[in-house]
Amino acid sequence: MKTKSTIPVTHLLGSTMLLIKKKMNQYLVGGKNPDQLNLIAINNSYKKNNLLF
């Protein structure tokens, strides 16, 4: 029962994170300053942590 209820939640989370990543990538294409490079690093570390799901 628990696994069946958690699958849609994680799928929803994953799809919203994909949307956020797309928006971030569109924003990051504009220019590269230290703040944006930090966002890229955070995004990459999130991808690695996302494998734990």
RAGIFEN-V597574 format. One record per residue. PSI is psi as a letter, one per 20 degrees, with the letter a starting at -180 (* if undefined). Layout:
BEGIN
PSI
PSI
END
This chain:
BEGIN
g
g
h
h
h
h
g
h
g
h
g
g
g
g
h
h
h
g
g
g
g
g
g
g
g
g
h
h
h
g
r
o
r
h
g
h
h
g
g
g
g
g
g
g
h
g
g
g
h
h
i
i
*
END
